[in-house]
Every structure is written in C-alpha cells, then in structure tokens.
Amino acid sequence: MKIPSRGAAGNPPNRFERLMVELEEPAERNPRTQFLRESARSIISRNDSPDISFSASLNPYRGCEHGCPYCYARPYHEYLGFSSGLDFETRIIVKENAAELLREELGSQRWKPEVLALSAITDCYQPVENRLGITRQCLQVLAEFRNPVGVITKNHLVTRDLDILAAMAAEGLCSAHISLTSLDPELSRRMEPRASLPAHRLDAIAKLAGAGIPTGVVIAPVIPGLNDHEIPAILRAARQAGATRASYSIIRLPFAVKEIFAAWLEEHVPGSADKILDRIRDLRGGALHSSKFGERMRGSGFWSDQIGTLFSRCHAREEYADSHFEYNLGAFRHPPAPQLSLDL
C-alpha cells in the first residue's frame, strides 16, 4: 500500500523481536511523525571501517523523515525496538543535549582534534532541524573550538548556516557535501519524498561554493538500471554549480531494507523492478547486500566496473579535483571560559 510522502509502505518485523503483532488493517494509513526526546550520554561515534574516509562522527537525530526507501541506516532503528520501515521515518529520536555533550567531549583533555563528520547515519538537516536547530548549535560549538567538520546532506536547509560554515571555511575548518541521486524531479520526489528537490540541491551547492566553502557532490546511492545513466549529467550540473570534488557509492540493502526497497520498486517502477534487483545481485555476489570491506561501497563484477569507469571518465572530463579536502587541524583551541562578574 502506497503511503503519500513516505518511502516505506509498512513496518517489516524487527529482527531482534521474537513476537510480532500483524494487524489486518494498518492503524494509520498516513501516520504523523513523532519526535521523541533522548538525553544521550555521548555524541561522538567511532568507526574503524576502511571504506569510510572518517573515523569520528556526530548524529543529532536517529531516524530520518526524508524517507528514502534505500537508506542503509534504517536497520539502526531496530536497536531501539522499532522497525526499519515506517518507524524509521515517523519516529525520530531527537538528541536535545547534543551541543552540550559535544562541548564536554571537545573540552576534555583526552580529545585530539580530528575531522568530525556531520552526520554519517541520518541527515542532520532533515526537516525538523528547521525548527529545533540542534545541528546549528553543534556547528557553533565546533566553531568555538575550531574543530574541523565535514557536512553531508541532501537538504537545502544547510544554506541557513552559511554564516557559521563560511567563517569556519576561511580557517580551513569545514567542507560541505551535497548528496544528489537524480536530476529528475519526479524520480527524486518518489525516491526521496521529503528531501530537497534536485534543483534546490544544486542551488545549495552554488550558495555554499559562492560563500567560499569547499563543496562536493556525492552520488549516493548509484542504483544500476535506475539512475546510473545519470552520472554524467549529475557530475556536469554539480560542477557547473560550483562543486570541486565528487564521489559515489553503490546501493547496499542490509537486513529489512531489501524488502522495503523491493516493495518500493514494485510500486514505482514495476516494469524494471526485476532488472534492477538482478543487477544489484550481480554486483553483490548474487545477494542484495554484502558487508565485505573493500566491496560494500562499490560492489564487484561487470556492473561495478561499468559504473566505476563511467564515473572516472566523467570525473576527469569535468575536471574535478582528485585530492580530498585539506583541513586545518592546527587551529584547534579550548575557548576561554566565560568571566564571572562579582556583585559587590
């Protein structure tokens, strides 16, 4: 059953739950988003994956209202007792003390300055950020400490924080990356129902680059048989908008994301669903997902090679830089403590 402005059509079982209640009719045909407060104990997460260019990240939210059916982060919601499906996009965990925790962790003598990714799991500029401003609060803390940050988002809302990002960029402390999956507004609307439309993302690239912020484009995910043919046009449009770096990753479908995405294909591109899933299997060793380091982001085999070659040629033709952004780790400081006034 298609649900307006949602990527998932239901809630598949949580793999950690032994019991499941299945209703004959859904309780709500178009559930409203709930925002649940969490008083987190820490805010900086660590990873040791060789496939990822950063080792530390912070995520102000869990779950994401953008509702992308392909999102690899959906299974993380199952650790909270929720489903990877509609729960992921309608039950958003808000870390209301994120900035406070970040200040504590950066202020610790144990902290060694390094680039923080904002964010690595769910989008730090999803719609509720416009109201809550938790991401902006975190950026303000990072600016105070002059700790480098790399922002990645698919929401034009990032331009709200141009003042902070531009000031940090002037000291070599930040970069921004816009995720752009398609230039087709209709496909984008169906595939990423509550994210910014392609034209708005290109506008975000232009505004970020125009403010002096090193800006890149990320084509993620590349879905063979659906959007891989758009790689040349996306790289051209992003370069013309001001992006100087570009990267890509190929779709991966862990756990329940397999059935969520397959159901989305049957609803939105039924004539191509089997072809797309077969190509994903071809580059995932016969499965729809592989967690093998070195392959999970790019896959392997014929379709992986085809996509990689196409991207490399277009990357060179559009004259994107080959190097990563350089960050100024030496600028880190502990901001002075506020002075206390004495009332005599």
C-alpha positions, 0 to 999 in steps of 0.5 A, spaced: 500 500 500 502 506 497 503 511 503 503 519 500 510 522 502 513 516 505 518 511 502 516 505 506 509 502 505 509 498 512 513 496 518 517 489 516 518 485 523 524 487 527 529 482 527 531 482 534 523 481 536 521 474 537 513 476 537 510 480 532 503 483 532 500 483 524 494 487 524 489 486 518 488 493 517 494 498 518 492 503 524 494 509 520 494 509 513 498 516 513 501 516 520 504 523 523 511 523 525 513 523 532 519 526 535 521 523 541 526 526 546 533 522 548 538 525 553 544 521 550 550 520 554 555 521 548 555 524 541 561 522 538 561 515 534 567 511 532 568 507 526 574 503 524 571 501 517 576 502 511 571 504 506 569 510 510 574 516 509 572 518 517 573 515 523 569 520 528 562 522 527 556 526 530 548 524 529 543 529 532 537 525 530 536 517 529 531 516 524 530 520 518 523 523 515 526 524 508 524 517 507 528 514 502 526 507 501 534 505 500 537 508 506 542 503 509 541 506 516 534 504 517 536 497 520 539 502 526 532 503 528 531 496 530 536 497 536 531 501 539 525 496 538 522 499 532 522 497 525 526 499 519 520 501 515 515 506 517 518 507 524 524 509 521 521 515 518 515 517 523 519 516 529 525 520 530 529 520 536 531 527 537 538 528 541 536 535 545 543 535 549 547 534 543 551 541 543 552 540 550 555 533 550 559 535 544 562 541 548 564 536 554 567 531 549 571 537 545 573 540 552 576 534 555 583 533 555 583 526 552 580 529 545 585 530 539 582 534 534 580 530 528 575 531 522 568 530 525 563 528 520 556 531 520 552 526 520 554 519 517 547 515 519 541 520 518 541 527 515 542 532 520 538 537 516 532 533 515 526 537 516 525 538 523 532 541 524 528 547 521 525 548 527 529 545 533 536 547 530 540 542 534 545 541 528 546 549 528 548 549 535 553 543 534 556 547 528 557 553 533 560 549 538 565 546 533 566 553 531 568 555 538 573 550 538 575 550 531 574 543 530 574 541 523 567 538 520 565 535 514 557 536 512 553 531 508 546 532 506 541 532 501 537 538 504 537 545 502 536 547 509 544 547 510 544 554 506 541 557 513 548 556 516 552 559 511 554 564 516 557 559 521 560 554 515 563 560 511 567 563 517 569 556 519 571 555 511 576 561 511 580 557 517 580 551 513 575 548 518 569 545 514 567 542 507 560 541 505 557 535 501 551 535 497 548 528 496 544 528 489 541 521 486 537 524 480 536 530 476 529 528 475 524 531 479 519 526 479 524 520 480 527 524 486 520 526 489 518 518 489 525 516 491 526 521 496 519 524 498 521 529 503 528 531 501 530 537 497 528 537 490 534 536 485 534 543 483 534 546 490 540 541 491 544 544 486 542 551 488 545 549 495 551 547 492 552 554 488 550 558 495 555 554 499 561 554 493 559 562 492 560 563 500 567 560 499 566 553 502 569 547 499 563 543 496 562 536 493 557 532 490 556 525 492 552 520 488 549 516 493 546 511 492 548 509 484 542 504 483 544 500 476 538 500 471 535 506 475 539 512 475 546 510 473 545 513 466 545 519 470 552 520 472 554 524 467 549 529 467 549 529 475 557 530 475 556 536 469 550 540 473 554 539 480 560 542 477 557 547 473 554 549 480 560 550 483 562 543 486 570 541 486 570 534 488 565 528 487 564 521 489 559 515 489 557 509 492 553 503 490 546 501 493 547 496 499 540 493 502 542 490 509 537 486 513 529 489 512 531 494 507 531 489 501 524 488 502 522 495 503 526 497 497 523 491 493 516 493 495 518 500 493 520 498 486 514 494 485 510 500 486 514 505 482 517 502 477 514 495 476 516 494 469 524 494 471 523 492 478 526 485 476 532 488 472 534 492 477 534 487 483 538 482 478 543 487 477 544 489 484 545 481 485 550 481 480 554 486 483 553 483 490 555 476 489 548 474 487 545 477 494 542 484 495 547 486 500 554 484 502 558 487 508 565 485 505 570 491 506 573 493 500 566 491 496 560 494 500 561 501 497 562 499 490 560 492 489 564 487 484 563 484 477 561 487 470 556 492 473 561 495 478 566 496 473 561 499 468 559 504 473 566 505 476 569 507 469 563 511 467 564 515 473 572 516 472 571 518 465 566 523 467 570 525 473 576 527 469 572 530 463 569 535 468 575 536 471 574 535 478 579 535 483 582 528 485 585 530 492 580 530 498 579 536 502 585 539 506 583 541 513 586 545 518 587 541 524 592 546 527 587 551 529 584 547 534 583 551 541 579 550 548 575 557 548 576 561 554 571 560 559 566 565 560 568 571 566 564 571 572 562 578 574 562 579 582 556 583 585 559 587 590 
